[in-house]
């Protein structure tokens, strides 16, 4: 399959390793990965913070960049949820019939990375090897908006050598919430403390998930506290192979 | 917390939350109580095979009602009046307070108590700060709901719409009772600490009021348009006492409380108790229609005060009118990870938690409580548990937009660094070239802030200005030397056949 990668603005800038891992996994599975160069941001930060006028051009840009894609894959639950939850409403608000039709036609082809593997391709074992104790963090958008269910955990359980251990507060928000982490820094960090406690209680070496924004937030505290536990995107675990050839 | 919860004077959510986060006893109480109720709710919801269908029915009933609210309100008025009730219309809080005060005063001539009232828990009367208005008019109100009694005796404020004293634990309640309960001939100074002991004390304290005071004030859970009936559900039986013993009963209800048909209660009375208290059915379900024509039972005089207080304005906003569908179960409060940390008082309103975050600013017509729509990580737990499927995150985002529009109107923008910053970033995302340049610039800009750890990885532990909220408790990894797109392009150059595609070219190729 010809897969168009929507890397997202923050993965592009801050977490290129995640993007590389997505490319490796998809190519290993025999798919072609393309990268529409004009892509930037899905508009989530602006839309969710109340800057709706500013988000509209980003919807148009996304549609322009990906309208011809066979499948769009993105390693971010919140960005994909942004599109599925809000793009139809945004197009409606713009009263642009052509755009509305394009959004409706494009969205069924937009997948979050783990969702693409489990739901579109029907895979669980992608031939990965990761001999570490790992806990999985279910991001809220993956859980309640994309309804990923235990898809990511099924992918992880099929990884050779992994010691997957469930966190106690799996369905609890980590407190990131985009600009919430800045605007309500104190409450956000109180929520984060609880999540970090959950991570530490698992005695895992790494915490994984399908959204680097949550992982950046959790990982930032894990680093501040010098816990030695590292955040790692699910794609990076799935890209790891036996013999160290990543 | 002794100051009345008033969104017009309350501090910003962030400010109030910061103080409350320092109260470890309160946080422990809130954590424990929300967890207990959530567990109970999950149990009785999961046993229902048709829960999602019920939620959908609840949503449709509420939506239909709101669409035809004028019709159903007038139908309720006709049927309630025909059954011997008196219906009063209140435009706003002030109107409602004035009407209730006048009715209580007049009740003295009808066998009621003109100087005292007994009250059933009612968030609507809390919303309009009725007790204060009654007190100013020389009328003393006795709260008879156990939690409201705790709040009243403790000179406190409600922190939850179903469990107003959720932030207090048993030993704190015992202290309040021992200190504040006064009744001639009864000694409350040495109480036992079990729930039974405390309930027994409350019973002894309240029984005297039930038997003496002849005027009652209540809220309403539902107003049934088809029959003119009023419905109240409760757990303690104090409500049943207030509804049946007094000579005069005055019920204050928001105009949003109406439902069309009696049989709609079938849906609502399944959704509400399971969502609110994790019970299959409320222990007490009172439904009454006007007054008993023979005057043999119940109050002789019955009044309903139908209050607007900005609800019409909410109804006028197509995107947020679903706020009015709320049946006040409090499930969103229990499920909210923000509420679980701060408790209800941080919201500066009797309506706390996610529903408060959308309802309060709208009740203030967006003139106050503008920090509340931001008091959420948009995690969606509230929407998931809402029995009438109010998409709270969607409404929060809509209200945030209203706030931004106000804040960026005219010259306001210049004094607001957030508005300036977000508008600037939006420009960056509108061009690939500018985006690439900003990525490069960002790497340079952060250099002075970065320092390397043992593994040679760069980290930032201090950021200036509003971004400092991040680095107070978290480190931030520096940007890697190469962005993903730079890697992808470099790789494409190395390997012929692999390339970054230009979407327009792709279109030209007929794909």
HADDOCK unambig.tbl for C-alpha pairs under 7 A between the chains (distance, minus, plus):
assign (segid A and resid 12 and name CA) (segid B and resid 483 and name CA) 5.51 0.50 0.50
assign (segid A and resid 12 and name CA) (segid B and resid 484 and name CA) 4.74 0.50 0.50
assign (segid A and resid 12 and name CA) (segid B and resid 485 and name CA) 6.47 0.50 0.50
assign (segid A and resid 13 and name CA) (segid B and resid 439 and name CA) 6.42 0.50 0.50
assign (segid A and resid 13 and name CA) (segid B and resid 479 and name CA) 6.60 0.50 0.50
assign (segid A and resid 13 and name CA) (segid B and resid 483 and name CA) 5.11 0.50 0.50
assign (segid A and resid 13 and name CA) (segid B and resid 484 and name CA) 6.78 0.50 0.50
assign (segid A and resid 14 and name CA) (segid B and resid 479 and name CA) 5.10 0.50 0.50
assign (segid A and resid 14 and name CA) (segid B and resid 480 and name CA) 6.35 0.50 0.50
assign (segid A and resid 16 and name CA) (segid B and resid 483 and name CA) 5.71 0.50 0.50
assign (segid A and resid 16 and name CA) (segid B and resid 484 and name CA) 4.30 0.50 0.50
assign (segid A and resid 19 and name CA) (segid B and resid 484 and name CA) 6.35 0.50 0.50
assign (segid A and resid 34 and name CA) (segid B and resid 500 and name CA) 6.02 0.50 0.50
assign (segid A and resid 34 and name CA) (segid B and resid 501 and name CA) 6.29 0.50 0.50
assign (segid A and resid 35 and name CA) (segid B and resid 500 and name CA) 4.88 0.50 0.50
assign (segid A and resid 35 and name CA) (segid B and resid 501 and name CA) 5.67 0.50 0.50
assign (segid A and resid 36 and name CA) (segid B and resid 500 and name CA) 6.05 0.50 0.50
assign (segid A and resid 36 and name CA) (segid B and resid 501 and name CA) 4.78 0.50 0.50
assign (segid A and resid 36 and name CA) (segid B and resid 502 and name CA) 5.37 0.50 0.50
assign (segid A and resid 36 and name CA) (segid B and resid 503 and name CA) 5.62 0.50 0.50
assign (segid A and resid 37 and name CA) (segid B and resid 500 and name CA) 6.07 0.50 0.50
assign (segid A and resid 37 and name CA) (segid B and resid 501 and name CA) 6.06 0.50 0.50
assign (segid A and resid 37 and name CA) (segid B and resid 502 and name CA) 5.72 0.50 0.50
assign (segid A and resid 38 and name CA) (segid B and resid 432 and name CA) 5.40 0.50 0.50
assign (segid A and resid 38 and name CA) (segid B and resid 502 and name CA) 6.95 0.50 0.50
assign (segid A and resid 39 and name CA) (segid B and resid 432 and name CA) 6.95 0.50 0.50
assign (segid A and resid 40 and name CA) (segid B and resid 429 and name CA) 5.61 0.50 0.50
assign (segid A and resid 40 and name CA) (segid B and resid 432 and name CA) 6.60 0.50 0.50
assign (segid A and resid 41 and name CA) (segid B and resid 429 and name CA) 6.12 0.50 0.50
assign (segid A and resid 48 and name CA) (segid B and resid 397 and name CA) 5.57 0.50 0.50
assign (segid A and resid 49 and name CA) (segid B and resid 397 and name CA) 6.83 0.50 0.50
assign (segid A and resid 49 and name CA) (segid B and resid 400 and name CA) 6.26 0.50 0.50
assign (segid A and resid 50 and name CA) (segid B and resid 397 and name CA) 5.91 0.50 0.50
assign (segid A and resid 50 and name CA) (segid B and resid 398 and name CA) 6.93 0.50 0.50
assign (segid A and resid 50 and name CA) (segid B and resid 400 and name CA) 4.45 0.50 0.50
assign (segid A and resid 50 and name CA) (segid B and resid 401 and name CA) 3.74 0.50 0.50
assign (segid A and resid 50 and name CA) (segid B and resid 404 and name CA) 5.92 0.50 0.50
assign (segid A and resid 51 and name CA) (segid B and resid 401 and name CA) 6.00 0.50 0.50
assign (segid A and resid 51 and name CA) (segid B and resid 404 and name CA) 6.64 0.50 0.50
assign (segid A and resid 52 and name CA) (segid B and resid 401 and name CA) 6.51 0.50 0.50
assign (segid A and resid 54 and name CA) (segid B and resid 423 and name CA) 6.94 0.50 0.50
assign (segid A and resid 54 and name CA) (segid B and resid 426 and name CA) 5.83 0.50 0.50
assign (segid A and resid 57 and name CA) (segid B and resid 430 and name CA) 6.97 0.50 0.50
assign (segid A and resid 58 and name CA) (segid B and resid 430 and name CA) 6.72 0.50 0.50
assign (segid A and resid 65 and name CA) (segid B and resid 503 and name CA) 5.08 0.50 0.50
assign (segid A and resid 66 and name CA) (segid B and resid 503 and name CA) 6.97 0.50 0.50
assign (segid A and resid 68 and name CA) (segid B and resid 507 and name CA) 6.68 0.50 0.50
assign (segid A and resid 68 and name CA) (segid B and resid 511 and name CA) 5.93 0.50 0.50
assign (segid A and resid 140 and name CA) (segid B and resid 379 and name CA) 5.26 0.50 0.50
assign (segid A and resid 141 and name CA) (segid B and resid 379 and name CA) 6.93 0.50 0.50
assign (segid A and resid 144 and name CA) (segid B and resid 380 and name CA) 6.55 0.50 0.50
assign (segid A and resid 173 and name CA) (segid B and resid 337 and name CA) 6.68 0.50 0.50
assign (segid A and resid 173 and name CA) (segid B and resid 379 and name CA) 6.17 0.50 0.50
assign (segid A and resid 175 and name CA) (segid B and resid 377 and name CA) 6.29 0.50 0.50
assign (segid A and resid 176 and name CA) (segid B and resid 377 and name CA) 6.63 0.50 0.50
assign (segid A and resid 177 and name CA) (segid B and resid 377 and name CA) 4.06 0.50 0.50
assign (segid A and resid 177 and name CA) (segid B and resid 378 and name CA) 6.26 0.50 0.50
assign (segid A and resid 180 and name CA) (segid B and resid 374 and name CA) 6.85 0.50 0.50
assign (segid A and resid 180 and name CA) (segid B and resid 376 and name CA) 6.91 0.50 0.50
assign (segid A and resid 180 and name CA) (segid B and resid 377 and name CA) 5.73 0.50 0.50
assign (segid A and resid 181 and name CA) (segid B and resid 470 and name CA) 6.63 0.50 0.50
assign (segid A and resid 182 and name CA) (segid B and resid 466 and name CA) 6.84 0.50 0.50
assign (segid A and resid 182 and name CA) (segid B and resid 467 and name CA) 6.27 0.50 0.50
assign (segid A and resid 182 and name CA) (segid B and resid 469 and name CA) 5.04 0.50 0.50
assign (segid A and resid 182 and name CA) (segid B and resid 470 and name CA) 5.86 0.50 0.50
assign (segid A and resid 184 and name CA) (segid B and resid 14 and name CA) 5.73 0.50 0.50
assign (segid A and resid 185 and name CA) (segid B and resid 469 and name CA) 5.08 0.50 0.50
assign (segid A and resid 185 and name CA) (segid B and resid 470 and name CA) 6.69 0.50 0.50
assign (segid A and resid 186 and name CA) (segid B and resid 18 and name CA) 6.24 0.50 0.50
assign (segid A and resid 187 and name CA) (segid B and resid 338 and name CA) 6.74 0.50 0.50
assign (segid A and resid 187 and name CA) (segid B and resid 341 and name CA) 6.97 0.50 0.50
assign (segid A and resid 189 and name CA) (segid B and resid 473 and name CA) 6.72 0.50 0.50
assign (segid A and resid 190 and name CA) (segid B and resid 341 and name CA) 6.89 0.50 0.50
assign (segid A and resid 220 and name CA) (segid B and resid 474 and name CA) 4.41 0.50 0.50
assign (segid A and resid 220 and name CA) (segid B and resid 475 and name CA) 4.43 0.50 0.50
assign (segid A and resid 220 and name CA) (segid B and resid 476 and name CA) 5.65 0.50 0.50
assign (segid A and resid 221 and name CA) (segid B and resid 473 and name CA) 6.21 0.50 0.50
assign (segid A and resid 221 and name CA) (segid B and resid 474 and name CA) 4.42 0.50 0.50
assign (segid A and resid 221 and name CA) (segid B and resid 475 and name CA) 6.38 0.50 0.50
assign (segid A and resid 223 and name CA) (segid B and resid 475 and name CA) 6.39 0.50 0.50
assign (segid A and resid 224 and name CA) (segid B and resid 474 and name CA) 5.68 0.50 0.50
assign (segid A and resid 224 and name CA) (segid B and resid 475 and name CA) 5.51 0.50 0.50
